[in-house]
């Protein structure tokens, strides 16, 4: 995530790790046989997430999903399959990996795909960026290249958080056959952001140019960066830069480069079949322009409420059908920001009702209306869903008892009755929690459901049950039943259920879905569902569901199911503090932190709890990496002092700062120090503790309280969908014009659609022009836009 030149760049990725197949025992070099396997998500060299371990199978099924903002510039993202044993001294061995560069991510289709595993090579990963200053000069009839290595940042290694970096410089050609004498810089101790002294390294180019046919474009400056591990240990590779000499000038010029994996042109691994990994990846990079650039688009979307069927919104939903889910997500957030989300959805549902002849199939299709209400329920109904289902789901996961009622799956038929009792008790618990929860439904949802109910009755006056089915199709079929079936996806559980629990959840979800259909017959077509259906699917339970659907359609003075103590963010953090002991700079201690609307609490092993009221928090912001000599540290400034905490990785670091900033004091600090006060001086600005000029801080708090909805980002996402294939809009214009010529009698609706389509094209082209102006004004090679690669091939 970068901000520069008034254009914000935000990157987000959604990953679904499905399964692996055909893992060969030979692919695991350390652990023979079918290994216990897990998958690790790695950004450059930084480990972000890992799946649960799947035991002893050549085809492990993971089925885990990760969705997160990418808070920094990156080069590659990799998925490593790791084998491990279950012993106390566990040994991990890489089986293979699938990796993508940032450019490759943008071209991937957002659907499940199988990817062949590749061997994990030495030096195949890199992280960080380097600032190199160069110039080509001539003295005494000779040509020289002068190089200054100025700065590196975001360096990372797996073995320690403190990097001792140095670099080796050399001139080579594109196949490394022409080389000159290497020059090595000194090592900088214990820093993740390193700055060298103003040392000039000089290379004579005459002999090299002669070998290259006097063509500068065939020569490269090669800079290899290493971590110094000690006298008797091998250095650890950090990354390398290849810079073409043809891009250098006769005056000093500073350029930033990504550190890239090592080029291994002479190293070829044997062609071994390691297996495959199924992934679904959806990567988005939004270049968000200033608000004024989206004014026309916002006005066009708002005007769609006047005549939805002939509007730009509805035309876009029809033409870009494959992007309906993404379109619904951004449109719901846009109209939530405008406080017109109910009006927007009711316009869409009216169109769906007009096109539905059978009320029993109402809202069963995946239209923009149904996807929009899905997204609204997920956006504002998550607290309500958690309060209703989580207690029972926690009990099901904790008990882990047998609930199988299919005789074909049972070892002993004698267990059938006890299993039926167990399943019945869980269904009754979920049912009771649901039917009592009507008054806690969020106000916006209740108001929408009430109007939806009235709308359905007006369209289908002879069908009294439509007052229930118009709402239950969303609440039960699209919210409760899917959340029970997959609680981790709805953030109701942290871990994926085991096979027994998963089967229990499937059976409970089937019955709850049948209740939502107001069905008094059998739940499902399977014969084994008869017994449980007789216990649950009766008039008493169906009447309870009907009463719940009436309750949920009564908007009143509700808290929206919002529990002030619900966790917004929780996890293990390392607390840093200055040490009073001689010979030790800092104290470190891991604690479990939990953030909710009112408090930030720390839980210690002895059970003691320490907390800060969020109303007392004045700031949450990053800390310079060289302050403690380790990355991912942030500070929480509150009324009584400052807390320094270290997250596990850059994604967690960003999430914690953003989450705390959203609930902190409504008047956050405008200035802060990005370093620490050490020996009476601030490490960031070197100012004295009592210096009046920097008493408040030396850094400006540029984003003190993030908004709940980033309107410009959602508008940019809608524009991205449209601009991805403008040809569809142009073809639609041609089609409408042809229809008007063929049927000149009643052309008013066609004229409205044509005007909306043409206006949408004009607005898209206007924003497109803004992006072109930005693209031509930005220069690559800056700190925010490093040069990502050379003409050499990286493997």
N, C-alpha and C positions, 0 to 999 in steps of 0.2 A: 504494500500500500504506500503510495507516494502522493505528495501534494506539491505542485510546482506550476508556475506560470498561470495561476488561477484556474487550472484544470486539474481535477482530482482523478487519480487512477485508483480504482478499487478492484481487487481480484478476489474471486470466490470460487470454490470447487466443491462438487458433490460427488462422492465416491461410493460405489457399492461393490464390495468384494464378494463375489459369489462363491466359487469353488475352484479347486484345482483337480486335474486329472492326469493319469498316466505318469505319476511320479515314480521314477525308476529308483530301485535301491542303490544303484551305482551312482546316482546323482548326489547322494549324501556321503561325503568323503569320510566323515568321522563316525557317524552312527549308522551301522548297517541295518538292513531289513526295512520294514515299514515304520517310519519314524512318527513320533508325536510332532505335529506341525502347527505353526502359526505364521501369520503374515504381518509384516511391518511396513508402515507407510513412512517413507523417508523423503524429506524435502532437501535437495542437494545432499548434504551429509548429516542433516539433523533429523533424528528420529522423532516423529510426531505421535503416531498411534500404533497400536498393535491389536490384533484380533485375539480371541480366546484360543487356547490350545485344543486342537482336534487330535484325538488319540489314534495311533496305529492304523492308518489306512492310506493307501496310495491315491485315494480320491477324496481329500478332506473337503467338507462342506462348511463354509464360514458364514455366509449370508449376514454380513455386517455392513453398516452404512455409516459414513463419516461426512459431515458437511461443515465447512469452516471458511472463514476469511483468511486469505494469505496476506500477512501483514508486511511483507518485505519483498524486494526483488529476488528472483530465483532463476536458476538455470535449468534444473531437471527435477522431476518427481519420480520416485521409484517405489516398486512394490516387491519386497524381498520375502521369499518363502524360506523359513528357517525351521530346521529340525532340532529337536531338543529331547533330552531324556528326563525321566522323572526322579532321578537320584538327588540326594542332598547337594552333591557337587555337580550340578547340571551342566552339560556341555552343549553349546549351541553351534550349529554348522549351517552355513548357507546352502540351500539347494539350488536356487537360481533366482533371477529377478526379471521384472518387466519395468522398463523405464521410458519416460517420454520427456523431450525437451519442452520448453514453454511454447514454442511455435507448433510443435506436433499436437499439443493439447487442444489448440484452437481448431484443429481439423478433424478431431475425433467425433464420430456420430454419438449422440446421447442415447445409446442402446447397448445392451449386453453384447460383448465380443470376447472371443477366445484369443489369448495372446501367448505366443510361444515363449517359454522361459529361456533366458540366456544365462550363461555362466557369469558368476561374480568375479570380475577381473581385479587385479591389483591396480590401484590408482584410477579406478573407473568412476570415482565420485569426487566432486570438488565443491567448495562453497566460499563465497566472499567476492570482493571486488578490489581492484588496485588502481591507484592513480599514478600514471607514469608520464613524466615530462621528457620530451625529446626534441632534438634539432639536428640537422645535417649541416656541417660547416666545412669550409675548405681553408687550409693553412699550409703555406709553403708548398703549393702544388699538389697536396694530398687531400683526400676526402675522408672526413671523420663523422661518426655518429656519436653524439653525446647524449647520455641518459641520466636522468635523476629519478630515483624511486622515491616518491614523496609520501604515499600513505596507502595502507590497506585497512579494510574493515570487514566486519561480519565473518571473521575467520572462525573455523570450528573444527575440532577433532573429537573422536569418540572416547579417547582414553582419559582425557582431563579437560577441564574447562579453561585452564590457563595455557595460552599459546605462547611459545617462545619462537617467533618466526624469523626466518632469513630467506634470502632469494639468491638464485644463481642466474646470471645474465649471459646470453650467448647469441651470436648471429648465425642463422641457418637458412637453408633453402627449403622448398616445399616438400622435399623428401629427406631432409636432414643429411644430405650428402656433402654439402658445403658447410664447414664449421669453422669457428674461430676460437681463440682462447677464451675460456670461461672466466667470468669475474663474479666473485661472491661478496654479498653484503655482510655486515655484522648482524648478530642476532639481537633482537629486542626482547627483554625479559618481561614475562607475565603481563601480556596485554592482548586483548582481542581487537583493539583498534590501534594500529601501529603507525608511527610517523618517524621516518629516518631523518638524519641530518642532511644538510644540503650538499651531499657528496655527488660529484659528477663522475660517471663511468664512461670512458672513451674507447671506441672501437675504430680501428683503421679499416676503411672499406675498399681500398684500391684493388688489392689482390682478390677479394671476394667478388667485386664487381666484374673483374676480368673473367673469373670462372663462370659467372652468371650471364655472360654476354652483354655486360653494361646495362642490364635491365634490373632496375631497383625493385620492380614488382615481383621478382623471383626470390627476393631476400626478406627474411623475417627477423624481428627481434623476439627472441624466446626468453621468457622469464619464468623460471620454476620456483615455486614457493614451498618451503618445508618448515616443519616444526622440529626444533632441536630437542631431542629426547635425552641427551646426556652423552658422556664420553664413550660408554660401552654399549650404546643402543643405537639402532638405525633411526635416521630421521624419518618423520611421518610426512607423507606428501599431502599438501594442502590444495594445490591447484596450479595451473600454468596459464600463461598468456602468450599468444602469438600475434604480433603486430606487424603489418606489412610496411616495409620501409618506403614504399611509394606514397604512403599517406603522410609522411613526415615532411616538414617544411624547414626552411633555413632559420626560422626564429623559434624560440622556445614555445611549445604548445603542450598544455596539460590535457590528458585524455584518461577517462575511466574505462576499465575493462572488467568484465566478469572473469573470475578464475574458472577455467574449464578443466575437464578431465584430461588425463595424460594421453597424448597421441601415441598409439602403439602400432606403428606401421609395420614392424617386423615380427610382431607377436601374434600368432594365430592359435586359437584353442582348437582341440579336436572337435569334430562335428558329433556332438553327443545329444541324444534326445533326452532332455531333462523333464519334459512335461509341459503342461499348459495351465494358464490361470484365466478365469473368466472375470472380467471387470466391466463396470459401467461407469463412465466418467463424464461429468458435465462441468466444463470449465468456462467461466465468464470473466472477462476483463472489461470493465466499464471505464471509459474516458469521459468523465462527467464535466460538462461545460458549465459556465455560470448560469444562474437562474434565468436571466433575460433571454438566453438562446432558446429556451423551451417555452416561452410565453405563448407563442402561436399554437404549439402542440397542446398545451394545457387548456387553452380556450377551445380548441377543436374537440377535445375529449369531453369537456364540460357541456358543450353545445349538443353532444350526442343524446343527452337526457330529453331533449325536446321531441325528437323523432328517432327512437332507437333503431327501428327496423331498417331505416335508410341512412343510418349514421356511419361515421368513420369507424367507430368501435365495432359495430356488428359486421360491417363489411370486412374488416380485418380478421374477425373471428372466423368467418366463413372461408376467406381466401387462405389464411394461414392456419388451417385446421390442425396441422401437426405440432404447432406451437401453442395450442390452446391452454395447456397447463401453465406455461411460463407467462402467457398473456394474462391469464386470470390472476396470477400472483401479483404482477405489477399493477394491474388495474384496481384490484381490491385495495391495495395500499394507497394508490393515488386518490381514490374516492373516500377512503377513510380520512385522509388528510384534509379533504375538502368538506368533510362531515355530510357527505351525500351518498354513502355506501348503500343505504336502504333503498333510496330512490333508484339508484343504478341497478341494483339486483332485481327489484320489482319490475322495472322496464324489461329486463331480460326474461324473467319468469313469465311475464304476460305473453311474450312471443312464443315461448315453449308451450304454453297452454293452448294458444290459438292453433298450433300445429299438432296437437295431440287429440286424437279422436276417442281413444279408449282411456278413461281415467285410471284404470288399473296399471297402465304403463307410464303414468305421469312421473317425470323427473328420473326415469330409469336410464336415459341416454346421457352420454358425456358431452353436454353442451357447455357453452361459456357460462350459462346461468348456474348449472350444477357444480361446475368446477369453481366458480366464484364463491358460492356458498360453502363449499368444502374448504376453500382457503380462508374464508372469514371465520369459520368455526375453529380452524387450527390456529389462527392469529389471535383471536380474543377469547377463545374457549378453552385454552390449555389448562388454566387454573381450575376451571369448573370441572373439566374431565379428570384432572388429578384428584380433586377432592372426592369425586364420586367413586372412581374405580380403584385407586391405588391401595386403600386398606385391604380389599379382598384379594387383589392381585399379589400383594405382599404375602398374604396368608397362603395362597396357592403355591407360590414359589417356595415359601418356607416349609410348608407341610410336605410337599413332594410325595403325596400319597397316590395310590392306584385309583384311577377313575375310568379305566377302560371298560366299555360295555358291549364291545363287539366280540362275540364268542370266538370268532376266527382268530382274534389277536390274543386270546387268553390262554395261559397254560393250563389253568384249572377252572372249570365252569363254576365250581363252588364259590369262587371269589366274586361272581357277578353281582350278587345282592349287596355285598358291602361296597363294591365299587359304585353301584347305582346310588347308594345312600350318600357316599362321598360327593359324587357329582351333583346330586340333587341339592345338597347343602350349599355348595358353591354357587349354583344357579340361583337359589333362593336369596343368598347374600347379595349377589350382584343385582338381582331384580329389586330387592328392598332398597338398596342404595340408590338405584336409578329413580324409582317412583317417588322417593322422598326428596329428590333434589330439585324439583321444579322451581321453588322460590329462589334457588341460588343461581339459576341460569343468568348469564350476563344480560344486561338491559338491552343492548343492541340486538342480540339474537332473539330475545323474547319479542321485541317490537317487530322484528322482521318476520318471525313465525306467525304472529297474530295477523299481520297484513297479508301474508302468504295464504293463510287459512281463509281469510275473507275473499281474497282473489280467486282461490280455487272454487269456493262455493258459488261465486258469481258466474264462473265459466261452466261449472257442472252442477246446476241447481237441483237436478233430480238424483244426485248421488250423495246422500248424507255422510257416508263414511269418508268422503274426500277431505273433510275437515281434519281427519286424523292422518290419512295416508300422505297428504301433501307435506306434512311435517315429519312423520315417522321415517319417511324415506331418507331424510337427511340425518336426523338425530340417531336413529338406530343403525340403518344400513351403511351410513357413511361416517359415523363417528364412534358410537359405542362398540359395535361388532368388530370393526377393524382394529380398534385400540386394544380390545381383549385378545384378539388373535396375534397381534404383534406389539406388545407393550413397549419394547425397546425403541421401536420406530417413533412412538408417540411420547418418548421420554418418561414413561411410567416405571421403567425398570432400567437398571444400569447394565445388566448382563442378559445375554441371550438364554432363554429357558432350555433346560435339557429335554431329551426326547419325551420323557414321561409327562413333564409339566406342559410341554408344547401340545401334546395330544389332549390333555385336560382343557387347555385354553381353546383348542379347536372345537371341542364338544360344547363348551359353555357358549362360545361365540355363535355356533349354529342355532342353539335354542334361543338366545337373546335376539338373533336376527328374525327367527320365526315369530317371536312375541311382537317385534316391531312391525311385522306384516299383519298383525292382528289375526294370526292363524291359530285356529283351535284344532287343527289336524296334526299330522305327523311332522316333526322337525326334520326335514330332509327326506330323501327317497329311500334311504337304507332301512332295512327291516329292523336292525338292532336299535333304532331310535324310537321304536314304538313304546317301550316301557318308560323311558324318561319323558316322552311326549304326554303320556297319560297322567304323569304327576304334575307337569308344569303347564301344558297348553290347555288350560280350561277357562271357563268363562270368568272366574274370579281374577285370574292373572291378566287376562285380556282387558277386563274392565279397569284394573289398576293401571295398565298402560294407557288406556284412553283418558283416565283422569289425570295422569302425568302429562299427557299431551295437551290437555286443557290448561293445566297449571303453567306449563312452560310457555304458553301463548298469552300470559298475563304480565305485561311489563309493569313494573312498579318501582319502588325505591329500593333497588337491590344492590348488594355489594358486588354483584357480578361473580360470585363464587371466588372472589379474590381473597386468598389467605395471606395476611401480612407476613406470616412466618414461612411462606413457601421459599425454597432455596432458589435464588437466581443464579448462583454459581457456587460450586463447592469442589474441594480437592486439596491435595497435599502441597504445601508451599514451604520453602526454607526461609526462616527468619534470620536476617543478618543484623548484627549490632557491633559497635566498636568495643574492643576488648580493653579491659583495665589491667590485664596480665602482661608482664614484660615478655617480649619475644613473640607475642601473638597480636596480630592486627585486628582480627575480627572473630566474633563468636558466631556459630551457625547452629541452628536447631530446627528440625523438621516438625511441623505442626499441621493439623487438619483444619483448614479454614472453611467457613460457611458464610455466605452473604445472602441476606434477605432484604426486604424493603426497609426494615427498621434497624438492623444490626449487622455488623461484621464480627463474627465470633471465631476464636481460636480454641481448638480442643486439644488438650494435652493427654499423654498416655495415662496419667494418673487420674483422669476424669475431670480435672479442673478446667473450667471454661472462663476465658477472658474475652471481653467484648468491647466494641466501640459502637456508639449510636451513629447511624448514617447521617443524622442531622448535624453531627459534630465534625464530619469529614469535609475538609476544605479543598482537597485536591487528590487526584490519583494520576501519576505521570511516570514516565520512564526515567531510569537512572543511567547515566553514561556507563558504558561497559568498562572503562578504565578506572572507575571509582572503586570498585571492589575486585577488579581483575577478572570478572566473570560476566557472561551475558544474561539477559532475561530478568534483570532486577528492576522492580518498580517501587515507588514510594507512595505511601498513604499518609498525607499530612492532615492531622486532626488537631482539635483545640489544645490537647495536652502534649503533643509532640509529633514525631515522625516515625513511621514504621517502614522498614526496608524488607521487601519480600522478593524471593526468587522463584519464578515459575519454571516448569519442566522444559518448556520449549517456547519458540517465538509465538506460536498460535495461542497457547495458554496465556502468555505474557500480554498479548493484545486483548484477549477476551476479558481478563481480570481488570485491566485498566478501563475498558469500555463499560463493563458491568458496574464497577464501583462509581464511575463518573455519572452514570445515569441516575443513581439514587443518592448522591452526595448532597451536601448543603446547596440550597438554591442560589447562594452567592459564593461561588468558588473563587479561589485566589486567582488574580489576573497574572501574577508573576510567580516564579519558583526557581530554585536552584536544581540543576540536573545532576549535580555531584553530591559529595558528602563533606561535612565539616570535619577536617582532620588536622590536628595540631594547630587549631585556631584559624585555618584557612579553608576556603571552599575549593574543592578539587576542580570544579568546572570553570570558574573565572579567576581563581587564585586571589580573590578578595579576602580581606580580613573579616573576622566575625562581626566586628562593630563598624564596618565600613557603611556609612550612610547611603552612598550611591547604589549599593547592591543589597541593602537590608531586606527588601522585599523579594529579591531574586534577580537572576540575570537572564532567564528565559521567559518568553511570553507564552501563556497558556492559550494556545490557538483554538482549541476545541474543548471548552470547559465542561459542557453538558451536552452530549450527543442527542440529537432528536430521536424520538421513537420511530419516525418514518423519514427516510431520506428522500424527499420528493424529487429532487433533480436526478437521483440515481434511478428511481423507478421510471421516470420519463425517458431517461436514456435507454433503459432496457426495452421499453415499448418501441422506441425508435429503432433499436438494434434489430428487433424482430421484423419490423416493416422494411428497413433498408437492406436486410439480408437478401431480399428478392423483390426489388421494385418492379421487375418485369411482370409479376402477377397483377399489380395494380394497373399497369399500362394495358395488359391484355383484358382486364375487366372493363376498362374504359371503352376499348374497341368493341367488346361484346355488348355493352349497354347501348352504344351508338347503333349497332346493327339491329338490336331489338326495337329501338325507337323508329328506325326506318321501316322495319317490317310491320309494326303495329302502331301507326300514327294516331290512333283514336284516343286511347287513355295512356298518356305518357308521363303523367305527373309523378308517380312513384319512381319511374325510371330517371326522370330529370333530377329528382332529389338525390338518388343514389349516385348518379353521374357527378353532380356537384360535390357531394361528400368525398367521392373517390379522387376527383381532381384536386380538391383542397388538401386531402391527405398527401397526395404526391407532391404538391407545392411545399407543404410544411416539411416533409421528409427531405426534400432537396435543399431547403433553407438550412436545416440543421446539418446536412451533409456539407454544405459550403462552410459553415462554422468549423467543422472538423478538418476540412482541407486547409483552412487558414491556420489552424492550430498545428497541423502536421508539418506545414512548410516552415512555421516559425520555430519549432522545437529542434534542437540539435542533439544528435547522438554523441555519446562519449562524455556526457556530463555525469555528475554523481548520481542523479536520479535516472538517467538513461544510459547505462554503460553499454559499450560495444559487446555484443553477446558471443560472437564467434569470428573465426577467420576462414579463409578458403580451405584450410586443412580439414581433413575428415577426422572426427573424434569417434572413438569406438567405446 
